[in-house]
């Protein structure tokens, strides 16, 4: 049986040197670069490609015919790619590509030049499941239209769907093309990433539509890329794709440019779903809580320590920082990001945690398998992974320390099973400890006992700890609760957090700080701290609003009114209402984000599903129909609301914080 290949590529640039036509040296180089790109991803190329640059039209068509016959006999998983670069001419209502032997002037029929029909017949007869044609010539939009018509005729003759075919060209029907720009910008965008955010590192393939949008952004007024056929075709590999890319806050990418790709990906994996800004440069305070946690680890070899607090108090940022600081392979990244400045007594020892797991939207078996995989325990064939994980640890007598976050955000109904059958069960084993981040109950409505951090009698062993925390209480060993709501230093910490963010804020136009004066930064930070009500999430959004303003705002009368409203009965919902007003199209951002509030698992893919859901949910609100362009715009403008992950070879997105989902669901219910 013929071996399976990814696909086949034929890439030809016409060499006009010595011909009556102007020379296009870039066409030969571009053909080679594009051929090399696709062959590096497993596409096969005919050996005669380079020889075709000086061949006649008949010679090139003959090779295309032989190539189609060979491709038809093979087995490919993706499809075929055809690239042709040269001079384009319109003659008698048809498009032709001139070869080195073509006459200087028309007519161009027959074997004098290559017609769009020649190309489309070759690919239709290749038997490939899909095809991408890249035509780098003047007036190539006209040729794309011809190719689309030919494919439609073939499909009609077959009385069924034809080949999945797309044509991507650098110019419209009436436009000339500038040699060298097309392939250069295609390859730069693939290797460096989309400047317009049209695809992400979590996408295994880049669609032709996304490439077109990126090219229009990069080429600006010089050329206007055009697509005919199936613009959602997935045939172009994304060289930046990582199979198991770590989840990351969308804002995070620009903060980590100093790291190597491997260090960056490892950092992101350990940071899980925490906000990198809070985890690294902007994380402030929590010294008392950090010291207590380090002390608990030093004094106890068995039990559970719970880090709790109301929504938005920074539980994930606190625990994410611990995960990174204790990870041996993240130390280089920590040094680059300035995370090692705190005294050693406020950091657990390197290697403290044997496994780190983020529980959001996960089931008990999934969590058990994740922990087992990190500990090197095989439960892949187990009918009860939690049971076999605990038994394996018990039988081995192994001492392990786990860090688990977002227990309250597990798949609905799974949080108690994860707490009881995995985390508490492990913590009850000799030598085993578990540090858990969670609210007191799933809805976050359970009241905390009064007191302040530093008053142990009112904190760790509280009789009314809350149902979810109580489900973690082990039969043996220590049980301690650290409540971030009770940290007496929270107001000062928030003030320092906002000050750091403003200190690093830059004017996009000039690159200089918008808040260079310490006194003004402190005045703004103090006001945010006063309004925040001890909620870090409030401070995060308020700081973002201030970053967009000049520091002169604090000299104006009633400047405080430009900040989000004082935290009151509406809590974070009022903050979100105010923050959404920053956007030019508040309705668009709100309605595009709304489907994420109902999403489960790792999130929604940006393609197809997300815009359709946004349109359906908007039917009784604005009535708008949303497109992929609206999704891209929201990702660019409202990245602070999003976490990006990877699933099944494509980027997926979910909301940064559970309270944002609560707010969006409430607004959707009001509209209904």
Residue pairs with C-beta under 8 A, 6 or more apart in sequence:
1 75
2 73
2 74
2 75
3 75
4 75
4 76
4 77
5 42
5 43
5 44
5 74
5 75
5 76
5 77
6 41
6 42
6 43
6 76
6 77
6 78
7 38
7 42
7 43
7 44
7 76
7 77
7 78
7 79
7 80
7 81
7 128
7 235
8 43
8 44
8 45
8 67
8 70
8 71
8 74
8 76
8 80
8 81
8 126
8 128
9 34
9 35
9 38
9 39
9 43
9 44
9 45
9 80
9 81
9 82
9 83
10 45
10 46
10 49
10 63
10 64
10 67
10 80
10 81
10 82
10 83
11 31
11 32
11 34
11 35
11 38
11 45
11 49
11 81
11 82
11 83
12 31
12 49
12 52
12 53
12 60
12 83
12 84
12 85
13 24
13 26
13 27
13 28
13 29
13 30
13 31
13 32
13 53
13 84
13 85
13 86
14 24
14 27
14 28
14 53
14 84
14 85
14 86
14 87
14 97
14 98
14 99
14 100
15 27
15 28
15 53
15 54
15 100
16 22
16 23
16 24
16 86
16 87
16 98
16 100
17 23
18 100
19 100
19 101
19 102
20 103
20 104
21 87
21 98
21 100
21 102
21 104
22 87
24 85
24 86
24 87
24 179
25 179
26 85
26 179
26 180
27 85
27 86
27 136
27 179
28 53
29 180
30 83
30 85
30 136
30 180
30 182
30 183
30 184
31 49
31 53
31 83
31 85
32 50
33 183
33 187
34 83
34 134
34 183
34 186
34 187
35 45
35 49
35 83
37 187
37 190
38 45
38 81
39 45
41 237
41 239
43 78
43 81
44 74
46 63
46 66
46 67
46 70
48 63
52 59
52 60
52 63
53 100
54 100
55 63
55 99
55 100
55 101
56 99
56 100
56 101
56 111
57 99
57 101
57 102
57 111
57 112
57 113
57 114
57 118
58 111
60 99
60 114
61 111
61 114
61 118
61 122
64 118
64 119
64 122
65 122
65 125
67 122
67 126
68 122
68 123
68 125
68 126
68 127
69 125
71 80
71 126
71 127
71 128
72 125
72 126
72 127
76 128
76 129
78 129
78 130
78 235
79 128
79 129
79 130
79 131
79 132
79 164
79 235
80 123
80 126
80 128
80 130
80 131
80 132
81 131
81 132
81 133
81 134
81 235
82 119
82 122
82 123
82 131
82 132
82 133
82 134
83 133
83 134
83 135
83 136
83 183
84 97
84 114
84 119
84 133
84 134
84 135
84 136
84 137
85 136
85 137
85 179
85 182
85 183
86 97
86 98
86 99
86 136
86 137
87 97
87 98
87 137
87 138
88 95
88 96
88 97
88 98
88 135
88 137
88 138
88 139
88 140
88 143
88 177
89 95
89 96
89 97
89 98
89 106
89 108
89 113
89 138
89 139
90 96
90 139
90 142
91 106
91 107
91 108
91 109
92 106
92 107
92 109
94 115
94 116
94 117
94 146
95 115
95 116
95 137
95 139
95 140
95 142
95 143
95 146
96 102
96 108
96 112
96 113
96 114
96 115
97 113
97 114
97 135
97 137
97 143
98 108
98 113
99 113
99 114
102 108
102 112
102 113
103 112
108 115
109 115
116 143
116 146
116 147
116 150
117 146
117 150
119 133
119 135
119 147
120 133
120 146
120 147
120 150
120 151
121 150
123 131
123 133
123 163
123 165
124 150
124 151
124 154
124 162
124 163
128 163
129 163
129 164
130 163
130 164
130 165
130 230
130 233
130 235
131 163
131 164
131 165
131 166
131 235
132 165
132 166
132 167
132 168
132 208
132 233
132 235
132 236
133 144
133 147
133 165
133 166
133 167
133 168
134 167
134 168
134 169
134 182
134 186
135 143
135 144
135 167
135 169
136 169
136 170
136 177
136 179
136 182
136 183
137 143
137 169
137 171
137 177
138 171
138 175
138 176
138 177
139 171
139 173
139 174
139 175
139 176
139 177
140 169
140 170
140 171
140 177
140 226
141 169
141 171
141 172
141 173
141 174
141 175
141 226
142 173
143 167
143 169
144 167
144 169
144 226
144 227
144 228
144 229
145 173
145 228
147 165
147 167
147 228
147 229
148 167
148 228
148 229
151 162
151 163
151 165
151 229
152 162
154 162
154 163
155 161
155 162
164 230
164 233
165 229
165 230
165 233
166 208
166 227
166 228
166 229
166 230
166 231
166 233
166 235
167 227
167 228
167 229
168 208
168 211
168 212
168 225
168 226
168 227
169 225
169 226
169 227
169 228
170 177
170 178
170 181
170 182
170 215
170 219
170 223
170 225
170 226
171 177
171 223
171 224
171 225
171 226
172 224
172 226
175 223
175 224
177 223
178 222
178 223
181 219
181 222
181 223
182 215
182 223
182 225
185 214
185 215
185 218
185 219
186 211
186 215
188 218
189 195
189 211
189 214
189 215
189 218
190 206
190 236
190 238
190 239
190 240
191 239
191 240
193 201
193 240
194 200
194 210
194 214
195 214
195 217
195 218
196 213
196 214
196 217
196 632
196 636
197 632
197 635
197 636
198 206
198 210
198 211
198 213
198 214
198 632
199 206
199 207
199 210
199 214
199 238
199 651
200 606
200 644
200 651
201 238
201 240
201 241
201 242
201 245
201 646
201 651
202 241
202 242
202 245
202 644
202 645
202 646
202 647
202 650
202 651
202 652
203 238
203 241
203 649
203 650
203 651
204 234
204 237
204 238
204 241
204 649
204 650
205 234
205 235
205 236
205 237
205 238
205 649
205 650
206 234
206 236
206 237
206 238
207 231
207 232
207 233
207 234
207 236
207 607
208 227
208 229
208 230
208 231
208 232
208 233
208 235
208 236
209 227
209 231
209 232
209 628
210 628
211 225
211 236
212 225
212 226
212 227
212 231
213 629
213 632
215 223
215 225
216 224
216 225
219 225
232 607
232 608
241 649
242 265
242 646
243 646
244 646
245 265
245 268
245 645
245 646
246 265
246 266
246 268
246 269
246 270
246 271
246 272
246 645
247 268
247 272
247 273
247 358
247 602
247 643
247 644
247 645
247 646
248 268
248 271
248 276
248 643
248 644
248 645
249 273
249 274
249 275
249 276
249 277
249 639
249 640
249 642
249 643
249 644
249 656
250 635
250 639
250 640
250 642
250 643
250 644
250 653
251 275
251 276
251 277
251 639
251 640
252 268
252 271
252 275
252 276
252 277
255 276
255 277
255 280
255 281
256 264
256 267
256 268
256 276
256 337
258 336
259 267
259 333
259 336
263 330
263 332
263 333
263 336
264 333
266 327
266 329
266 330
266 333
267 324
267 330
267 333
267 337
268 276
270 320
270 323
270 324
270 327
270 330
270 356
271 279
271 320
271 323
271 324
272 316
272 320
272 323
272 356
272 358
272 405
273 316
273 320
273 358
273 360
273 405
273 406
273 643
273 656
274 316
274 317
274 319
274 320
274 321
275 316
275 317
275 320
275 540
275 656
277 501
278 314
278 317
278 320
278 321
278 497
278 536
278 540
279 317
279 320
279 321
279 324
279 339
280 337
280 338
280 339
281 337
281 338
281 500
281 504
282 497
282 500
282 501
282 504
283 317
283 321
283 497
284 493
284 494
284 496
284 497
284 500
285 487
285 489
285 490
285 492
285 493
285 494
285 496
285 497
286 314
286 318
286 484
286 487
286 489
286 493
287 342
287 346
287 489
288 453
288 454
288 487
288 488
288 489
289 307
289 318
289 453
289 482
289 484
289 487
290 318
290 342
290 346
290 347
291 345
291 346
292 453
292 482
293 305
293 307
293 322
293 348
293 435
293 482
294 345
294 346
294 347
294 348
296 305
296 478
296 480
297 305
297 348
297 352
297 401
297 433
299 478
300 433
300 477
300 478
301 399
301 430
301 431
301 433
302 427
302 428
302 429
302 430
302 431
302 432
302 433
302 474
302 476
302 477
302 478
303 427
303 433
303 434
303 474
303 476
303 477
303 478
303 479
303 480
304 423
304 424
304 427
304 433
304 434
304 435
304 436
304 472
304 473
304 474
304 477
304 478
304 479
304 480
305 433
305 434
305 435
305 436
305 478
305 480
305 481
305 482
306 436
306 437
306 438
306 465
306 469
306 472
306 479
306 480
306 481
306 482
307 315
307 318
307 319
307 435
307 436
307 437
307 438
307 482
307 484
308 315
308 437
308 438
308 439
308 440
308 448
308 466
308 469
308 481
308 482
308 483
308 484
308 485
309 315
309 439
309 483
309 484
309 485
310 439
310 444
310 448
310 485
310 535
311 439
311 444
311 535
311 537
311 572
311 657
311 658
311 659
311 662
312 535
312 536
312 537
312 538
312 572
312 657
312 659
313 484
313 485
313 490
313 534
313 535
313 536
313 537
314 484
314 536
314 537
315 405
315 437
315 438
315 484
316 405
316 406
316 437
317 536
318 437
318 484
319 403
319 405
319 435
319 437
320 405
321 339
322 348
322 353
322 403
322 435
323 353
323 356
323 403
324 330
324 333
324 334
324 339
325 334
325 339
325 340
325 347
325 348
325 350
326 347
326 348
326 349
326 350
326 351
326 352
326 353
327 350
327 353
327 356
328 350
328 351
331 340
331 350
334 340
340 347
352 401
353 401
353 402
353 403
353 435
354 374
354 375
354 400
354 401
354 402
355 370
355 371
355 374
355 375
355 400
355 402
355 403
356 374
356 402
356 403
356 404
357 367
357 370
357 371
357 374
357 402
357 403
357 404
357 405
358 404
358 405
358 406
359 367
359 404
359 405
359 406
359 407
359 409
359 410
359 415
359 418
360 405
360 406
360 409
360 410
361 409
361 410
361 411
361 600
361 601
361 602
361 654
362 370
362 410
362 411
362 414
362 418
363 410
363 411
363 414
364 386
364 414
364 417
364 418
364 421
364 422
365 384
365 385
365 386
367 404
367 410
367 418
367 422
368 379
368 385
368 386
368 389
368 421
368 422
369 379
369 380
369 385
371 389
371 402
371 422
371 426
372 378
372 379
372 385
372 388
372 389
372 392
375 389
375 393
375 398
375 400
377 388
377 389
377 392
377 393
379 385
379 388
379 389
379 392
382 388
386 417
386 421
386 422
386 425
387 421
389 422
389 426
390 421
390 422
390 425
390 426
390 429
393 400
393 426
393 429
393 432
394 429
397 430
397 431
398 431
399 430
399 431
399 432
400 426
400 431
400 432
400 433
401 432
401 433
401 434
401 435
402 423
402 426
402 432
402 433
402 434
402 435
403 434
403 435
404 423
404 434
404 435
404 436
404 437
405 436
405 437
406 437
406 438
407 415
407 418
407 419
407 423
407 436
407 437
407 438
407 468
407 472
408 415
408 438
408 439
408 441
408 442
408 444
408 468
408 658
409 658
410 418
411 600
412 442
415 438
415 442
415 468
416 468
416 471
419 436
419 468
419 471
419 472
420 471
423 434
423 436
423 472
424 434
424 471
424 472
424 473
424 474
426 432
426 434
427 433
427 434
427 472
427 474
427 477
428 474
428 475
428 476
428 477
433 477
434 472
436 472
438 468
438 469
438 472
439 446
439 466
439 468
440 446
440 448
440 465
440 466
440 467
440 468
440 469
441 466
441 467
441 468
442 468
444 658
444 659
446 466
446 467
447 464
448 462
448 466
448 483
448 485
448 486
449 458
449 459
449 462
449 464
450 458
451 458
451 459
451 486
452 458
452 486
452 487
452 488
453 459
453 482
453 483
453 486
453 487
453 488
453 489
454 488
455 486
458 486
459 481
459 482
459 483
459 486
460 479
460 480
460 481
460 482
461 479
461 481
462 481
465 481
469 481
472 479
473 479
484 490
485 534
487 493
490 534
491 529
491 530
491 532
491 534
492 529
494 525
494 528
494 529
494 532
494 534
494 536
494 539
495 522
495 525
495 526
495 528
495 529
496 525
497 525
497 536
497 539
497 543
498 521
498 524
498 525
498 528
498 529
498 539
498 542
498 543
498 546
499 521
499 522
499 525
501 543
501 547
502 514
502 515
502 521
502 524
502 525
502 543
502 546
502 547
502 551
503 513
503 515
503 521
504 513
505 513
505 514
505 515
505 546
505 547
506 512
506 513
506 514
507 513
507 514
514 547
514 549
514 550
514 551
515 521
515 524
515 546
515 547
515 551
516 551
517 551
520 551
520 554
520 555
521 551
523 554
524 546
524 551
524 553
524 554
527 560
527 563
528 538
528 539
528 542
528 543
528 546
528 563
529 539
531 538
531 542
531 560
531 563
531 564
531 566
531 567
532 538
532 539
532 542
532 567
533 567
535 567
535 572
537 572
537 575
537 657
537 659
538 564
538 567
538 572
538 575
540 640
541 564
541 575
541 576
541 578
541 579
541 640
542 563
542 564
542 575
544 579
544 582
544 640
545 562
545 563
545 564
545 578
545 579
545 582
546 553
546 563
548 582
549 562
553 559
553 562
564 574
564 575
564 578
564 579
565 574
565 575
565 578
567 574
567 575
568 574
570 577
572 659
572 663
573 662
573 663
573 666
576 659
576 660
576 663
577 663
580 586
580 589
580 590
583 589
583 637
583 638
584 637
587 621
587 622
587 624
588 624
588 626
588 630
588 633
588 634
589 634
589 637
589 638
590 664
590 667
591 614
591 617
591 618
591 621
591 622
591 624
591 626
592 610
592 611
592 614
592 626
592 630
592 631
592 634
593 634
593 638
593 641
593 655
593 660
593 664
594 614
594 617
594 618
594 664
594 667
594 668
595 604
595 610
595 613
595 614
595 617
596 603
596 604
596 642
596 653
596 654
596 655
596 661
596 664
597 655
597 660
597 661
597 662
597 663
597 664
597 665
597 668
598 613
598 665
599 654
601 647
602 645
602 646
602 647
602 652
602 654
603 643
603 645
603 647
603 652
603 653
603 654
604 610
604 613
604 652
604 653
604 654
605 647
605 650
605 651
605 652
605 653
606 628
606 631
606 632
606 635
606 650
606 651
606 652
606 653
607 628
607 650
610 631
610 653
611 626
611 627
611 628
611 630
611 631
614 626
614 630
614 631
615 624
615 625
615 626
617 668
618 624
618 625
618 626
620 671
620 672
621 668
621 671
635 642
635 653
640 656
641 655
641 656
641 660
642 653
642 654
642 655
642 656
643 653
643 654
643 655
643 656
644 651
644 652
644 653
645 651
645 652
645 653
645 654
646 652
655 661
655 664
